[in-house]
Amino acid sequence: MAEHEPLNLEGSIALWQRARRVLPGGVNASARLNRALGHPLFFQRGQGAYLWDVDGNRYLDYCLSHGASLLGHGHPAVLAAVQAAMADGVLLSCETEGQLAVTERLLALFPGMDMLRYCGTGTETTWHALRVARTHTGRWGVVKFEGHYHGVNDSLGYSHWPALDAAGAADAPRPVADSAGIPPANDALINILPFNDVAAFERCLREQGRDLAAVIMEPISYDSCGMRPTQEFLQAVRTLTRHMGIVLIFDEVLSGFRVGPGPALGDAIIPDMTVLGKAIGGGMPISAFMGTRAIMETCTPTGPALHSGTYIAPPMLVAAVGATLDVVTQPGFYTQLDALGQRLYSGLRDSLQRRGIKAWVQGVGARFGLLFGLDAEPRNYRDVARQDLDMMQRFHVACLRRGVYLHFVSPHHGYSSAHTLDDIERTLEVMDAALAEIA
Ligand SMILES: Cc1ncc(COP(=O)(O)O)c(C=O)c1O
């Protein structure tokens, strides 16, 4: 593709016009509308680190199914495991020994987690985890941090990227529902706090701790561009939740397996529950919530918190988890993955400096945020909200035209184990040219 010619996206645009007659907005999920282009791309296929659209354009993929395809598209071990499991039955809706063995292996990688249950999506698993935490504690309230994302369910779908004029004071944010249709009565059950603010956290727990069932957080908030907790904040969260009998839930839907074979923070801080999704299925749609025995046994049939469903844990999806575990626990897997990130992040920082563009590269493991207009690590959502989204949009379009796909307006991007060092070098050339164009 010539560097300065506009992309031919006619096929995508024609399919989108057709799709708009039968799908609201012409998409099956609202995030698929590429806001930088004003329409979705229609893809033909994905393989390894690459995507091909219906117009024959090939892209190096840095969206990677919003983080689910950590192993790249169509990893052979995952495909083989799914096919082998399918040969014994597609859905079954029952227990198998294979599922059990994978479950034992998964739990062994998460210190402090005794039991788990599977779900289909991240949205379902955070919602179930909260139901279980409420049952366990007999309380209703929940603390969620501004900028963190836990899916689109009505209990937690608040203040992901709220408009600042609706969000209240920085040290005492108001809950802002992410969607219409969430019952206003739910607002009273959710407390939105600034991340990394020990004083605000202590104040909230002092005032409301006895009504709180759970504190939920992304241990590394890729949904806030890769924002990390300070050590002091983490310690305060763990100590106070334990002291007040509040269930601490780590939402590792994105961060799990991203920086190592298990929890993102290793065993530095052990929560009471962990939820997983995305990477664990090697691209297949499966998620899980896990916790201590006392908490998890509140699930039916041992307890009263209903968790059940026709499509939970089909053997082929659990087999995909097993194959993913095989791959990510191979010696050297994360060393190789990290080497790609180190080159990508340092190369991108060099380009930004050379081009005189102020932007912060927040690379944590195999995913990163790129915040135009910032020159320091973001510590809370209000920092993240200062970024220059117009610049980011122009950067994304400039990269896309040169064959590198970043998804606008996603707060996080990433590479996979299928990317090679050559792919990273090619990406850096593209990003440098894109920065030169938008500078
Ligand atoms: C941290 C986190 N939790 C939950 C979800 C929701 O997952 P899903 O899109 O599978 O419903 C996401 C999705 O991006 C996520 O990043």
The ligand as an SDF file (V2000), in Angstrom:
LIG
                    3D

 16 16  0  0  0  0  0  0  0  0999 V2000
  -11.2980   -5.2400   32.9720 C   0  0  0  0  0  0  0  0  0  0  0  0
  -12.4990   -5.6680   32.1840 C   0  0  0  0  0  0  0  0  0  0  0  0
  -13.5300   -6.2360   32.8160 N   0  0  0  0  0  0  0  0  0  0  0  0
  -14.6270   -6.6570   32.1560 C   0  0  0  0  0  0  0  0  0  0  0  0
  -14.7280   -6.4850   30.7940 C   0  0  0  0  0  0  0  0  0  0  0  0
  -15.9550   -6.9440   30.0660 C   0  0  0  0  0  0  0  0  0  0  0  0
  -15.6410   -8.0470   29.2950 O   0  0  0  0  0  0  0  0  0  0  0  0
  -16.5580   -8.4940   28.0630 P   0  0  0  0  0  0  0  0  0  0  0  0
  -16.3410   -7.4960   26.9760 O   0  0  0  0  0  0  0  0  0  0  0  0
  -16.0780   -9.8650   27.7330 O   0  0  0  0  0  0  0  0  0  0  0  0
  -17.9650   -8.4740   28.5570 O   0  0  0  0  0  0  0  0  0  0  0  0
  -13.6720   -5.9020   30.0870 C   0  0  0  0  0  0  0  0  0  0  0  0
  -13.7700   -5.7180   28.6220 C   0  0  0  0  0  0  0  0  0  0  0  0
  -13.0620   -4.9770   27.9880 O   0  0  0  0  0  0  0  0  0  0  0  0
  -12.5330   -5.4720   30.8000 C   0  0  0  0  0  0  0  0  0  0  0  0
  -11.5150   -4.8730   30.1780 O   0  0  0  0  0  0  0  0  0  0  0  0
  1  2  1  0
  2  3  1  0
  2 15  2  0
  3  4  2  0
  4  5  1  0
  5  6  1  0
  5 12  2  0
  6  7  1  0
  7  8  1  0
  8  9  2  0
  8 10  1  0
  8 11  1  0
 12 13  1  0
 12 15  1  0
 13 14  2  0
 15 16  1  0
M  END
$$$$
